[in-house]
Amino acid sequence: MERGVKECCGLNFKSVSFGELFLNKTMLFAYVLLAVGLIGWIQIYGLRFGHDFVNVKDMIGVDADNAKQLALAMKEQIFGMHHIEEIPRTEPWGIFVAQYTYLLYGGSALIFLTALAELFNLHIAHKASAALMTLGIALALGGMTSIASDWGNPLNIYWMILNPQPHSGMWMMLPLYSIYIPFTFVEIYFLMTNKRELAKKLALPLVVIGLGIDVAEFYIQGILFQLNEPRHLWTNFPSLWLYFLLTGMVSGIAFALIYAGLALREKEWYEELKVTLRKAGIVTIILVALYETISGLAGIHEAPFSTMFWGYVVVGLALPLVLFFIKQDFLAAILMAIGTFSARELFVYAGNAEPMTNRFGMGPEAFSTYNVAELEKVVYENPHTMEVLIIIGCVGLGIAIFKLLDTLLDVSNQPH
Amino acid sequence: MANYAMALEYQNCIDCRACEVACKDENQVMLGADKQRIWVGVVEGGKTLADMFVNFYPSQCNHCVDAPCVTVCPTGASHFVEGGIVKVDYDMCIICKGCMEACPYEARFVDETRHAVDKCTFCDGRTQEFGTTACSATCPTKVRTFGDLDDPNSLLRKTLESREFFVLKEGEDTLPKLFYLVPQDEKFRKRTMGEGIKIHKWSDMAPKYEAATAKRRTEWKEA
């Protein structure tokens, strides 16, 4: 055993100093992102729980002590609600959900791809799978933080346990991730453990079960969106789970390539990993392009959705494909990461684009149609600055979790 | 057990918004123009002075028999109570906004004073005491007829049996319980209903509503 390494439960833990663990370059970068996020978190929870909002009841028995405070709150709510309203009724889900789908699906798809590589016994999988799976789960946790930030009153979450609602797609997340997250760590454990005989015996069943759980995850995510009956963009998507999986793979490959380009350059197997990811990237982009052609998403012409769509197609798919062929993998990965975020924004925001009430005309009030191209006015509200800060913080959290695990377990130096 | 619903003679609406004020007062709804349990939608049209018009569409939660907002709620905060009323338990709501996404009528909003999603409750409580909702009681032109859909002697049922009506977003199959009465004035009808709205008689719709209600009634909790 190397010096400075302690074995525990079959895993080799590196003995590192406080500085090595928490004050390395990657962690400092993560802290910057987390600090940005912290500003947003402080703002948003201040707004939710510390801001004065009033209702009719508060206006009864108003006295000199609270009159000014009530008057200010009243004025704010009546004349400036859009400044203080976090969630407009026209667009309940926004950038938090976009970030959640981006990081979680990207991370999960990366885990799925890695398990697939293990199943097919690819040589490179034996070198890089622990690192890639750890990266995947760290990003997934970053995505979950985004959705947790989206919930306006997470204190009541215990009702999901006390009062199970198995018909709800969102409730199904609870048992799903209660299994998914520990299971992924079990997979990583067996990739890293010194108990190699046991690991070999369990490798195949673990990989197969892992793939099954991954597919189940994307299937349930599809249900979550498709249960929203009036949001026809989501309900009309053919095989939504497949769309999530394929586009998640594009983001996942982008994350892996960026990570490899930054942290694994010195490894002798770096080139092999890069070539494998490049090939996977080309195949995945072609599959996504085929899916988009069939699903007809290209029919969205309204701004800002058209910008998001072309951002996704050009930046996230077309340019990276060209760059892959000329072997500019790192640049391709960065563009894929940017473009697929645009895809997630498009998916969430365009799902809410149809005005649901009578406020804007007779058509959507009475009919159930989703045809953005025909609508004179679509719903779109820019995210608040605090929301943008928080999603940056979520990326920072993902990076920090990965780096901590990597420093302690040395996942980028998989033993077998 | 009653099965509450509402018929709307929207031709009578004069946009006085007394219903909105009554609702806010009765239910202590948060202040703010967008924070409404009920509302009057306004549509203006016409190109010349001769054909200019303005339509008013009073609306609120449709208390659907198959309410998608109840289906998607992960904590059970959105639920049915006696009378087939869709309510939110504020102490259970995590504000995931899934119900707001699932509602075809945009009837829900976040009430920051309650830290929960809020919506029309058909004035549950007041209804049992005074027999009708605040919006219905206050309307000076009798737009709203509130009553028990299962009681053949109720004014609501008699109105629905004697008049044609339509519902909003019928294609969503949520079986909404706001029934918009087809205006008797032909010109007004054409101006306000647009093309393609399906017009119904209660005798045609009753079996569908009754079957779905019977199926869902087991989920109704004590108010």
Interface residues (C-beta under 8 A of the other chain):
Chain A: R48 F49 H51 F53 V54 N55 V56 K57 D58 M59 A73 M74 Q77 I78 M81 E85 E86 I87 P88 R89 T90 P92 W93 D150 W151 G152 N153 P154 L155 N156 I157 W159 M160 N163 Q165 H167 S168 G169 M170 W171 M173 L174 L227 N228 E229 P230 R231 G351 N352 M356 T357 N358 R359 G361 M362 G363 E365 A366 F367 S368
Chain B: K24 D25 Q28 V29 M30 L31 G32 A33 D34 K35 W39 G41 V43 N55 Y57 S59 P68 T71 V72 C73 P74 T75 G76 A77 D91 M92 C93 I94 I95 C96 K97 G98 M100 E101 A102 C103 P104 Y105 E106 R108 F109 V110 D111 E112 T113 H115 A116 F166 L168 K169 E170 G171 E172 D173 T174 T192 M193 G194 G196 I197
